């Protein structure tokens, strides 16, 4: 099942498809947060650009939702759905869950601004090699995502977060 969602930001609207059929645990976690209003009033707070990372293989991504909590405060455990399992990849516009250990997630999400195979299963971004769980894809509004990405600062955690007014399943008020 594909569920369209609308992400209304201060810079415009992003429309994404959420793939509950391919990544049921990750998509379900995100959609439960959407339905509960967990993302309303949050922001895009982290922008990873080539200029503000020290990794050998930097990724370009915007991250939104709940700011990164200390690992000790992680309260959500879900099945970790690798890109090998789902067939979904960290391509431009992919939406995935940040995590500490496999399945230890929080109410945040990232949007890839370019292809990022180092975030996939077998990639080098996580020492365990399991990667991050992709669960959706931007289908409209990449220009808005680009406008957010253009606000990158010298450090990934930006001083002027871009507000998210609300996230809803498309067609719902």
Helices and strands as residue ranges (DSSP letters): E 2-9, E 12-19, H 24-35, E 43-48, G 50-52, E 61-65, G 71-73, E 76-77, H 83-86, E 94-97, E 104-105, E 108-112, G 117-119, E 133-140, H 142-149, E 157-169
